[in-house]
Amino acid sequence: MNASDRTPADLLRSALAADPARPLVTFYDDATGERVELSVATFANWVAKTANLLQGDLSAAPGDRLALLLPAHWQSAVWLLACFSVGVVADVGGDATRADLVVAGPGQFDAGLACGGERIALSLAPLGRRFPTPPAGYADYAVEVPGQGDRFAAYAPVDPDEPALVVGDVELTGAELVERARADADRLGLGPGSRLLSGKPYDSWDGLSAGLFAPLASGGSVVLCRDLGELSEDALAKRVESERVTDTAV
């Protein structure tokens, strides 16, 4: 990866320039049987569309705080990179009363209503399906995002030394996030072509790093597994083999 990258969005741009066709996020939901694989190019397209929604329709600006009330999921990863592209602070599992915007999934809609700003709901259903009727007080992400542009240009440059991520008691600037992700990648032995299987939730730095940031920073990819406890040992071993997993974090 490019040594000059100082924000997570820089890491994604470098990955796109290096090999847009390679897998970046392979997502499994072992409660539903869903599997989704996103190449770098497909993931970056989702990020661009979501960043355009965030900056344009939702009027988010650098320094705004977004409470991300979502589990470990490929769409959560998209929202994180969209926030970093705009300069919005992603507060994972954050207090909606302190947020300028909220993005919520099933089980979190009531908590998200405490936010006085814009609210986006995700069904997290297979194939990114729409809600039959969106939760009261929310716009449906699956309705709002398809019409957004495939290319994103920030209205203002993102400062790598401004806050980017809050999770638990950890708060990081974009530059600090990149530095920690690189250090984690080194510790885990990740490099270009590595495939890290992670069953960790997105409620801590360790889960976010294993489930997205360290693979992205190293030129590798992640096999992100939700509800991994539903899988037998034999089924997990088969997945490790079929997905060409090189490292695990479970």
C-alpha positions in Angstrom: 0.0 0.0 0.0 1.0 3.6 -0.4 3.2 4.8 2.5 1.9 8.3 2.1 -1.7 7.3 2.8 -2.9 9.3 5.9 -6.7 8.7 6.0 -8.8 5.5 5.6 -10.2 7.0 2.4 -6.6 7.2 1.1 -6.2 3.5 1.9 -9.2 2.7 -0.2 -8.0 4.8 -3.1 -4.7 3.1 -3.1 -6.4 -0.3 -3.0 -8.5 0.7 -6.0 -5.5 1.9 -7.9 -3.5 -1.3 -7.1 -6.1 -4.0 -8.0 -9.8 -3.0 -8.3 -10.9 -6.6 -9.2 -9.6 -8.4 -6.1 -12.0 -9.2 -3.2 -11.9 -6.8 -0.3 -14.9 -7.8 1.9 -16.5 -11.3 1.8 -19.5 -11.2 4.2 -21.3 -14.2 5.8 -24.4 -14.1 8.0 -24.5 -17.5 9.5 -27.9 -17.0 11.0 -29.5 -16.5 7.5 -27.0 -18.2 5.2 -26.2 -15.0 3.3 -22.9 -14.6 1.5 -21.8 -11.4 -0.3 -18.5 -10.8 -1.9 -17.4 -7.2 -2.8 -14.4 -6.5 -4.9 -12.4 -3.3 -4.2 -14.2 -1.6 -7.1 -17.7 -2.7 -5.9 -17.0 -1.7 -2.4 -15.6 1.7 -3.5 -18.7 2.3 -5.6 -20.9 1.7 -2.6 -18.7 4.0 -0.5 -19.0 6.7 -3.2 -22.7 6.5 -3.4 -23.1 6.5 0.4 -20.7 9.5 0.7 -22.7 11.4 -1.9 -25.9 10.6 0.1 -24.2 11.8 3.3 -22.7 15.0 1.9 -25.5 15.9 -0.5 -28.9 14.8 0.6 -28.1 14.7 4.4 -26.0 17.9 4.4 -23.3 16.3 6.6 -20.0 18.3 6.9 -16.6 17.6 8.3 -16.6 17.4 12.1 -20.3 16.3 12.3 -20.8 13.2 14.4 -22.7 10.2 13.1 -23.9 7.5 15.5 -23.4 4.2 13.7 -25.8 1.7 15.3 -25.0 -1.3 13.2 -23.5 -4.7 13.7 -20.5 -6.2 11.9 -21.8 -6.2 8.4 -20.6 -5.2 4.9 -22.9 -2.2 4.9 -21.4 -1.0 8.2 -18.0 -1.1 6.5 -19.3 0.9 3.7 -20.7 3.6 6.0 -17.5 3.8 7.9 -15.5 4.6 4.8 -18.2 7.0 3.6 -17.9 8.9 6.8 -14.1 9.1 6.5 -14.5 10.3 2.9 -16.6 13.2 3.9 -14.8 14.0 7.2 -17.7 12.9 9.4 -16.8 11.4 12.8 -18.1 7.8 12.9 -19.2 7.1 16.5 -19.7 3.3 16.5 -22.5 2.4 18.9 -22.5 6.0 20.0 -25.1 8.0 21.9 -27.7 9.2 19.5 -28.5 12.2 21.7 -25.0 13.6 21.0 -25.0 12.8 17.3 -25.8 15.1 14.3 -27.0 12.1 12.3 -27.8 8.4 13.0 -27.6 5.3 10.9 -29.4 2.3 12.6 -30.3 -1.3 11.9 -32.8 -3.7 13.4 -33.0 -3.5 17.2 -31.6 0.0 17.3 -34.4 2.1 15.8 -35.8 3.2 19.1 -32.4 4.3 20.4 -31.7 6.2 17.2 -34.8 8.3 17.5 -33.0 10.3 20.2 -31.0 12.0 17.5 -32.6 15.3 16.4 -30.9 15.2 13.0 -31.3 13.0 9.9 -31.9 9.3 10.4 -31.2 6.5 8.0 -32.4 2.9 8.5 -30.9 -0.3 7.1 -32.9 -3.5 6.9 -29.6 -5.6 6.8 -31.8 -8.1 4.9 -30.1 -10.3 2.2 -29.5 -8.5 -1.1 -29.9 -5.2 0.7 -33.7 -5.4 0.5 -35.9 -2.4 1.2 -38.2 -2.2 4.2 -41.9 -2.9 3.3 -42.5 0.3 5.3 -39.5 2.2 6.8 -39.4 2.6 10.5 -41.1 5.8 11.7 -38.7 8.7 11.7 -36.3 7.1 9.3 -35.4 7.2 5.6 -34.7 3.8 4.0 -31.0 3.5 2.9 -32.0 1.0 0.2 -34.3 3.6 -1.3 -32.0 6.6 -1.0 -28.6 5.2 -2.1 -29.2 3.7 -5.6 -29.7 7.0 -7.4 -26.5 8.6 -5.9 -23.5 9.3 -8.1 -20.8 6.6 -8.6 -18.0 9.1 -8.1 -17.4 11.2 -5.0 -15.6 14.5 -4.5 -15.6 16.0 -1.0 -16.6 19.7 -0.7 -13.7 20.3 1.6 -10.4 18.3 2.0 -10.5 15.8 4.9 -7.9 16.7 7.5 -6.1 13.5 8.6 -5.4 15.1 12.0 -9.0 15.7 12.9 -11.2 13.0 14.7 -12.4 10.3 12.5 -13.5 7.3 14.7 -14.9 6.8 18.1 -15.6 3.3 19.4 -15.9 2.6 23.1 -13.2 4.6 24.9 -11.0 4.9 21.8 -11.0 8.1 19.7 -8.7 8.3 16.7 -7.9 10.8 14.0 -7.7 9.5 10.5 -3.9 9.5 10.6 -3.9 7.6 14.0 -6.4 5.1 12.6 -4.2 4.4 9.6 -1.1 4.0 11.8 -2.9 1.6 14.2 -4.3 -0.4 11.4 -0.8 -0.8 9.8 0.6 -1.8 13.2 -2.2 -4.4 13.7 -1.6 -5.8 10.2 2.1 -6.2 11.0 1.3 -7.9 14.3 -1.1 -10.3 12.5 1.3 -11.0 9.7 -0.9 -9.6 7.0 0.3 -8.5 3.6 -0.9 -8.2 0.0 -3.1 -11.2 -0.8 -3.8 -12.1 2.9 -7.3 -13.3 3.7 -8.2 -12.7 7.3 -11.4 -14.4 8.7 -12.9 -12.3 11.5 -15.9 -13.3 13.7 -15.4 -10.3 16.0 -18.2 -7.8 16.4 -17.7 -4.1 15.4 -18.1 -2.9 19.0 -14.4 -2.4 19.7 -11.2 -1.3 18.0 -10.0 -4.9 17.8 -13.2 -5.9 16.0 -13.1 -3.0 13.6 -9.4 -3.5 12.9 -9.7 -7.2 12.2 -13.0 -6.8 10.4 -11.9 -4.1 8.0 -9.0 -1.7 8.8 -6.0 -4.0 9.1 -6.8 -6.0 5.9 -7.4 -2.7 4.1 -4.1 -1.2 5.3 -2.1 -4.3 4.3 -3.5 -4.9 0.8 -5.3 -7.9 2.0 -9.0 -8.8 2.4 -11.4 -9.8 5.1 -13.9 -12.7 5.4 -16.3 -11.0 7.8 -18.6 -13.5 9.6 -21.7 -12.5 11.6 -23.2 -15.0 14.0 -20.1 -17.3 13.5 -21.3 -19.3 16.6 -24.0 -20.8 14.4 -21.3 -22.6 12.4 -19.9 -26.1 13.4 -16.2 -26.7 13.6 -16.3 -28.7 10.5 -18.2 -26.0 8.6 -15.8 -23.4 9.8 -12.8 -25.5 8.6 -14.5 -25.9 5.2 -15.0 -22.1 5.0 -11.4 -21.5 5.8 -10.4 -23.8 3.0 -12.9 -22.6 0.4 -12.2 -18.9 1.1 -8.4 -19.4 1.0 -8.1 -17.9 4.5 -4.6 -17.3 5.6 -5.3 -15.9 9.1 -8.1 -15.9 11.6 -9.4 -13.6 14.4 -12.3 -15.1 16.1 
